[in-house]
Structures are given as C-alpha cells and as structure tokens.
C-alpha cells in the first residue's frame, strides 16, 4: 500500500466526522460556552522550555497535525460568534 493510498483512506475514514462537526449549529448559550472552554484558542503544546532564565528550546505548535483541526477551530469560531452576535456577550474572556 502506497503512502498516497494510506492518506486517502485516512481522509476518507474521517470524512463523516468532519461533516458532522461542520454541520453543528449553535443555538444554545450553554453549549457555546462549553465549546469555547473545551476547544483552546491556541495550541496548548507550543511553549518555550527555559531553565535559569535562558531558553533551552522551543516546542512548536502541533495542532495543525490534527486531522480535525480546521473543523474544531471553525466550531469554536461559530460558538464565539453566537455568543457575541445572538447573546450580546463579551467573548474576550475566551480569546
């Protein structure tokens, strides 16, 4: 099996999950708050490792390696927009 075939199979298997996440509509403030708290605004793995005030190395963001990254970011954005536009809430606490 070639690597291109493996990539195609991997993407094909996740297609229903991607479609489900893309089709979630936000009509509930509690759900929107939950999504904004559960989905981080930035990659939680990216960080600088320092010792005694000197940076030893940098761990880069790895979230884009997640095959569902775009759908999750989009879902979080829709939840933020719902809270701001429909509920009139201040969403800066989630940024």
C-alpha positions as CSV (number, residue, x, y, z in Angstrom):
1,X,0.0,0.0,0.0
2,X,1.5,3.3,-1.0
3,X,1.6,6.3,1.3
4,X,-0.8,8.2,-1.0
5,X,-3.3,5.3,-0.7
6,X,-2.9,5.4,3.1
7,X,-3.5,9.2,3.2
8,X,-6.6,8.8,1.0
9,X,-8.0,6.1,3.3
10,X,-7.3,8.1,6.4
11,X,-9.1,11.2,5.0
12,X,-12.0,9.1,3.7
13,X,-12.5,7.5,7.2
14,X,-12.7,10.9,8.9
15,X,-15.0,12.4,6.3
16,X,-18.2,11.6,8.3
17,X,-16.7,13.1,11.4
18,X,-15.6,16.2,9.6
19,X,-19.1,16.6,8.0
20,X,-20.8,16.2,11.4
21,X,-18.6,18.8,13.0
22,X,-19.1,21.2,10.1
23,X,-22.9,20.8,10.3
24,X,-23.2,21.5,14.1
25,X,-25.3,24.6,14.6
26,X,-25.1,26.6,17.8
27,X,-28.5,27.6,19.2
28,X,-27.8,27.3,22.9
29,X,-25.6,29.6,25.1
30,X,-24.6,26.7,27.4
31,X,-23.3,24.7,24.5
32,X,-21.5,27.7,23.1
33,X,-19.8,28.3,26.5
34,X,-18.8,24.7,26.8
35,X,-17.3,24.6,23.3
36,X,-15.4,27.8,23.9
37,X,-13.9,26.4,27.1
38,X,-13.2,22.9,25.7
39,X,-11.6,24.0,22.4
40,X,-8.4,26.0,23.1
41,X,-7.8,29.3,21.3
42,X,-4.2,28.4,20.7
43,X,-2.2,25.2,20.7
44,X,-1.6,24.0,24.3
45,X,1.5,22.2,23.3
46,X,3.5,25.1,22.0
47,X,5.9,26.5,24.6
48,X,9.4,27.7,25.3
49,X,11.4,25.5,27.7
50,X,13.6,27.7,29.9
51,X,16.0,27.0,32.7
52,X,17.5,29.7,34.9
53,X,16.1,32.4,32.7
54,X,17.6,31.0,29.5
55,X,15.6,29.5,26.7
56,X,16.8,25.9,26.1
57,X,14.5,25.1,23.2
58,X,11.1,25.8,21.7
59,X,8.3,23.2,21.2
60,X,6.4,24.2,18.0
61,X,2.6,24.1,17.7
62,X,1.5,20.6,16.7
63,X,-2.3,21.2,16.5
64,X,-2.2,21.5,12.7
65,X,-1.2,17.9,12.6
66,X,-4.6,17.0,14.0
67,X,-6.8,15.9,11.0
68,X,-9.8,17.6,12.6
69,X,-8.1,20.9,13.4
70,X,-9.9,23.0,10.8
71,X,-13.4,21.7,11.9
72,X,-12.7,22.3,15.6
73,X,-11.4,25.8,15.0
74,X,-14.5,26.5,12.9
75,X,-16.8,25.1,15.5
76,X,-15.2,27.3,18.2
77,X,-15.5,30.3,16.0
78,X,-19.2,29.7,15.4
79,X,-19.7,29.3,19.1
80,X,-17.9,32.6,19.8
81,X,-20.0,34.3,17.1
82,X,-23.2,33.0,18.6
83,X,-22.3,34.3,22.0
84,X,-21.3,37.7,20.6
85,X,-24.0,38.3,18.0
86,X,-27.0,36.5,19.3
87,X,-26.5,36.7,23.1
88,X,-24.6,40.0,23.1
89,X,-22.0,38.6,25.5
90,X,-18.4,39.8,25.8
91,X,-16.3,37.0,24.4
92,X,-12.9,38.5,25.2
93,X,-12.6,36.0,28.2
94,X,-12.2,33.2,25.6
95,X,-9.5,35.0,23.5
